[in-house]
Amino acid sequence: MFHHVTGTLTSKAPGEAVIEAGGVGYLLKIPASTYDALPALGRRATLLAHLHVTDDALTLFGFATEGERAFFKQLIAHVSGVGPKLAMAVLGRGHVAHLQQAIRIGNFAALKGGGVGEATAKRIVLELGKILVKQAELDAGAPATAKRPGKPAAVEAPAIQGLDEMTELAVKAVVQLNEVPSDVALRAVQRAYDAMRAEKQEPTAVQDLIRRALSFSE
């Protein structure tokens, strides 16, 4: 219904802004990154909009960039238990590109804080990670090819050495998500590789490997 709102910025505060257009003042809920990008009061401003409808309220959300709005929509559409309020809290954790990268590699700790708890952060990684990996592959123009894992030269706690990139990222993600030692995580990742190959599958994204390895490290 609303794509954007353009007009005079009449009010701004962390979390919300008011833009007057055609004699109507539009109150928009905004993330911290959008607040930082707003011009001075009385200046012309444009915010991309998303209207969220519930049984008892119509809430308009505003974003400085399409990247912010798209990420917000992904969070509320694909992560169970995450509504607009939590999605805005996630956006408040940092730049969209950095947050998406953290989700892709399983770094849930980067999402925690500001109203985002550990359980929610883990759920975001598990439920949105694969979607963001595929999105990154499409943006790059071609599917990423997974490196075949080599034999680990050594496993040191807490550092992991001698691993290919995909295996190393998967091990780190399993360590954080299931709170297990690195050697346990490594064994889980190796078992995940074995299980997937037995099914004649080859992981093409780290998120595939993380999902399977989590069940082996509990």
Protein Blocks (a to p, Z undefined) as FASTA:
>chain_A
ZZbdcdddfbdcehiacddeehiacdddddfklmmmpccehiacdddddddddfkbccdd
ddfbfklmmmmmmmmmmmghiafklmmmmmmnocfklmmmmmmnopaklmggjhiafklm
mmmmmmmmmmmmmmmmmmnopacddddddddfbdcdfbdehiafklmmmmmmmmmmnopa
fklmmmmmmmmmmmmmmnopacfbfklmmmmmmmmmZZ
